Amino acid sequence: MTSAHPGDGLTVPVLALGRTLLVTLQGELHDRTAEQLRQDISHRIARSGALGVIIDISGVDIVDSYLGRVLAEIAANARLLAAHTVVVGMRPAVAVTLAELGLTLPGLTTARDVEQGMEWLARRLPAADGRGRGM
């Protein structure tokens, strides 16, 4: 779990669901908290061997260029650690804003909700016994 920084009052939990980390963003994500989250996710992937990261942004009203970059960096770091990243719960207004800003989120897959994100990861992650589909 990330620590709250003085003045931002936000803590972002990183929950483990088997081999997947689930992060739920709510409200405005301050710069220091976003940076801490990026680091926390990388450390959690490295320590746990997680193969997937789901970032639920359904509680976020605005994804600006900074948050877009942080999401892309989380995905890039996860990819280097052999994990896939899925962003779920993107509101139509957020998608329109990203398109208008010309922001692409390389390395990120999107899904409608957490359930679809988990299904997407399940199709791509190897089975627990090692005989499943490869990445």
N, C-alpha and C positions, 0 to 999 in steps of 0.2 A: 504494500500500500504506500502511496506517496505521502510525504509529509506536507502539511500545510505550511506555507511561508507567511511570515508576518505581513499583514496588510491585504493578503488575497483571500484568506478565509476558506479556501477550497481544498478538499482532500479528494483525490481520485483513487478509488479502490481498483486493484488489479486482482481479479478472482481467477482461480484455477478450476477448470472443468475438465478433468482428465488431462489430455495432452494439449488442451486449448486454454489460452488466457482470455478472459472477458473483461473489457474495460467499458464502463458506461459513463459518457460525458454528459454533464448537466449544466445548463446555463453558460455563462461566459467563462472561458478558460483563459486565465491570465498567463502572460508570457513565462513567468518563472515556474508556474505550475505545469505548463505545457512542456517546458524543458525538463523538469524533474520527471514527468511522466515518460518522456522519451527514454530517459536513462533507466528508469525503473523497469520498463518493459524489456529493454535489452538485457538487463541483469537477471530478470526473472526467466527469460528464455534461456539464457546461458546456464543458470542454476538448475532449472527444472527440466530442460530438454524439451520444452513445449514445441509443438510442430505447427501450431496455429494461433493467431491472435485475431479476436473479433473486437472491433471498436464500434460501439453503439453510439451514434450521434443524434438519436431521435430527440434528445433533450437539448440540442444546440440550435439556437435560432439563427446564428450567423457563423459561417465559416469564412474568415477573411484570409488574405494571402499568407499571413503568418501561420495560422492554424493549418491551412492547406499544406504548407511546407513541412510543418511538424508531422502531419499524418504521412506525408511522402517519406520523410526521414525515418519514421518508425517502421514503415514497410521496408525500406532499404536495409535498415539494421537487422530487421527480422529475417529478411531474405539471406543476408550474410550468415546468419545463424541457423539457416535451413528451416525457417518457419514461414508460413503463408499468412498474409494479412487480409482481412475482409472488413470493410466498413459497411455497417448496416444502419438502417433507420434514417437515411438521408431524406429530408423533406424536399418537396418540389422547389420551394423558394431557394433553398440552399443550393440545389443542383443548378438552378437558373443563375444564381449569383456566381457560382464557380465557372460556368460557361461564359458569362459576361466578362469575368475577369481574365478569361483565357487560361485558367488554371487547369492543368491536368494533374492527375494523381498517379504517377507512374508506380507500378508495383502493387497497386491496390485493386482489389476486386470489390465490387459492391453487391449487396444483396438487400432485399426489401426489409428483412427483420432478422433477429438473432437465430430463429429456427432455420431460415433459409441459409444463413451464413454457416451454421453448424452442418447442414446437409452438404453445402458446397465443399467444406473442409473434409467431411467424411469421405467424399468421393475421391479426394486427392491425397489423403494421408494414408501411409501404409497401415495395414491391420496390426493390431497389437502383437500378433504372433509372427509378424515379419513376412507373411505370405500375401499380404494385400497389395493393393495398387500402389505404385510408386508415385513419387512427387512429380 
